[in-house]
Amino acid sequence: MYTFVLALHSWLRWVALIAAVLATYSAISDRDSSGRSDLWGLVLTIALDVQLLLGVLLYVALSPFTAEAMRDFGAAMRKVESKLKVRRAAAPYRAAFISALCVAWPDGHIEEFEGRVDGELIFPPRGSKGFGYDPIFRPDGHQRTFGEMMSVEKHAIPADGSRALSHRARAFQALARSCLQGNAG
């Protein structure tokens, strides 16, 4: 199943590329408004949408690598600790969670925002909240790992304008500030 969906995903990439070229060519050369560029634009949109859905299916549901990681982040965290020990890295193990957010406005203007939280890796893992590497990441200035914090505490955007705690919330906070200052769009 995985191989079939991967092949279909790859094939649709070519369909999308050919449709984009034909849509562009038709739009440039279509002086009589026959609608050929609209047809190729529709084919392009459908191919890209289906390719996106297949990509999500591949990498979230069918990929053996994603499935293994989602099933057992404990193994992934043990692997991180093991690799640090093999490299003889000295504690504290500095780390950062980074989230990137990009907005493409209808006028073609693109803005990028980054949220970053610095901290250190803690072993053994602590807490069962959150997901991924949350139980081994303790943000600077805090005594608890993300795995020990409630989602509301981690992801809330403070009403007083102070910095949010999580990397995702910080990226969205940067976007909101930009929009409210009139810099976006």
C-alpha positions as CSV (number, residue, x, y, z in Angstrom):
1,M,0.0,0.0,0.0
2,Y,2.8,2.4,1.0
3,T,4.7,1.8,-2.3
4,F,1.5,2.3,-4.4
5,V,0.5,5.6,-2.7
6,L,4.2,6.8,-3.0
7,A,4.2,6.1,-6.7
8,L,0.8,7.8,-7.2
9,H,2.1,10.8,-5.2
10,S,5.2,11.0,-7.4
11,W,3.1,10.6,-10.6
12,L,0.7,13.5,-9.5
13,R,3.8,15.7,-9.1
14,W,4.4,15.4,-12.8
15,V,0.7,15.9,-13.6
16,A,0.8,19.1,-11.6
17,L,3.9,20.3,-13.3
18,I,2.6,19.7,-16.8
19,A,-0.8,21.3,-15.9
20,A,1.0,24.3,-14.5
21,V,3.0,24.7,-17.7
22,L,-0.1,24.2,-19.9
23,A,-2.2,26.6,-17.8
24,T,0.5,29.3,-18.1
25,Y,0.9,28.7,-21.8
26,S,-2.8,28.7,-22.4
27,A,-3.3,31.9,-20.3
28,I,-0.5,33.7,-22.3
29,S,-1.6,32.5,-25.8
30,D,-5.4,32.2,-25.3
31,R,-6.5,35.4,-27.0
32,D,-10.0,34.2,-27.8
33,S,-11.0,33.3,-24.2
34,S,-11.8,29.7,-25.0
35,G,-11.3,28.8,-21.4
36,R,-8.4,26.4,-21.9
37,S,-6.3,28.1,-19.3
38,D,-9.2,27.7,-16.8
39,L,-9.4,24.0,-17.6
40,W,-5.7,23.5,-17.0
41,G,-5.9,25.6,-13.9
42,L,-8.6,23.3,-12.6
43,V,-6.5,20.2,-13.4
44,L,-3.5,21.8,-11.6
45,T,-5.6,22.6,-8.5
46,I,-7.1,19.1,-8.4
47,A,-3.7,17.5,-8.9
48,L,-2.1,19.6,-6.1
49,D,-5.0,18.9,-3.7
50,V,-4.9,15.2,-4.3
51,Q,-1.1,15.2,-4.0
52,L,-1.3,17.1,-0.7
53,L,-3.8,14.6,0.7
54,L,-1.7,11.6,-0.5
55,G,1.4,13.3,1.1
56,V,-0.4,13.6,4.4
57,L,-1.6,10.0,4.1
58,L,2.0,8.8,3.2
59,Y,3.8,10.6,6.0
60,V,1.3,10.5,8.8
61,A,-0.6,7.2,8.3
62,L,1.4,4.9,6.1
63,S,5.1,5.7,6.6
64,P,6.7,3.0,8.7
65,F,9.1,5.6,10.2
66,T,6.3,8.0,11.3
67,A,4.2,5.2,12.6
68,E,7.1,3.9,14.7
69,A,7.9,7.3,16.1
70,M,4.3,8.1,16.9
71,R,3.9,4.7,18.6
72,D,6.8,5.1,20.9
73,F,8.4,8.5,21.5
74,G,10.0,6.8,24.6
75,A,12.3,4.9,22.2
76,A,13.1,8.1,20.4
77,M,14.0,9.9,23.6
78,R,16.2,7.0,24.7
79,K,17.9,7.2,21.3
80,V,18.6,10.9,21.9
81,E,20.1,10.2,25.3
82,S,22.1,7.3,23.9
83,K,23.6,9.4,21.1
84,L,24.5,12.1,23.6
85,K,26.4,9.6,25.7
86,V,28.1,8.0,22.7
87,R,29.4,11.5,21.7
88,R,30.4,12.1,25.3
89,A,28.4,15.4,25.4
90,A,28.5,17.1,28.7
91,A,25.3,18.1,30.5
92,P,23.5,20.5,30.5
93,Y,22.4,19.5,27.0
94,R,21.3,22.7,25.4
95,A,18.4,22.5,23.0
96,A,15.7,24.6,21.3
97,F,12.2,24.0,19.9
98,I,11.7,26.1,16.8
99,S,8.5,26.7,14.9
100,A,8.3,28.5,11.6
101,L,5.1,30.1,10.3
102,C,4.8,31.6,6.8
103,V,1.8,33.6,5.4
104,A,1.4,34.2,1.7
105,W,-1.1,37.1,1.3
106,P,-3.3,37.4,-1.8
107,D,-1.3,40.3,-3.1
108,G,1.8,38.0,-3.3
109,H,3.5,39.5,-0.2
110,I,5.0,36.8,2.0
111,E,5.9,37.1,5.6
112,E,7.7,34.6,7.8
113,F,7.6,34.4,11.6
114,E,9.7,32.2,13.9
115,G,9.0,31.1,17.5
116,R,11.9,29.8,19.4
117,V,12.2,28.4,23.0
118,D,15.6,27.6,24.4
119,G,16.1,25.1,27.1
120,E,17.8,21.9,28.0
121,L,17.3,18.2,27.7
122,I,16.5,16.4,30.9
123,F,17.0,12.7,31.5
124,P,15.1,10.6,32.5
125,P,11.9,12.0,30.8
126,R,9.5,13.7,33.1
127,G,5.7,14.1,32.6
128,S,3.2,12.6,30.3
129,K,1.5,15.7,28.9
130,G,2.1,17.0,25.4
131,F,3.8,14.7,22.8
132,G,7.0,14.1,21.1
133,Y,10.0,15.3,23.1
134,D,8.1,17.4,25.6
135,P,9.0,15.1,28.5
136,I,12.7,15.7,28.0
137,F,12.6,19.4,27.2
138,R,12.8,22.0,30.1
139,P,12.5,25.6,28.9
140,D,14.9,28.1,30.3
141,G,13.5,29.8,33.5
142,H,11.3,26.9,34.4
143,Q,11.7,23.9,36.7
144,R,9.2,21.6,34.9
145,T,9.5,20.0,31.4
146,F,6.9,20.7,28.7
147,G,5.8,17.1,29.5
148,E,4.8,18.2,33.0
149,M,2.9,21.3,31.9
150,M,-0.7,21.6,30.9
151,S,-1.4,22.5,27.3
152,V,-3.1,25.8,28.4
153,E,0.1,26.8,30.2
154,K,2.4,26.0,27.3
155,H,0.4,27.3,24.4
156,A,-1.5,30.3,25.8
157,I,-0.8,33.7,24.3
158,P,-0.7,36.1,27.3
159,A,-3.3,39.0,27.1
160,D,-0.8,41.4,28.6
161,G,1.5,41.1,25.6
162,S,4.3,39.3,27.3
163,R,6.0,36.4,25.5
164,A,4.2,33.1,25.1
165,L,6.0,30.0,26.4
166,S,5.8,27.5,23.5
167,H,7.6,27.9,20.2
168,R,4.3,27.6,18.3
169,A,2.5,30.2,20.4
170,R,5.5,32.5,19.9
171,A,5.3,32.2,16.1
172,F,1.6,33.0,16.2
173,Q,2.2,35.8,18.6
174,A,4.7,37.3,16.1
175,L,2.1,37.0,13.3
176,A,-0.6,38.7,15.5
177,R,1.7,41.5,16.4
178,S,2.5,42.1,12.8
179,C,-1.1,42.1,11.8
180,L,-2.1,44.4,14.6
181,Q,0.7,46.9,13.8
182,G,-0.6,47.1,10.2
183,N,2.6,45.6,8.8
184,A,0.9,42.5,7.3
185,G,-1.2,42.2,4.2
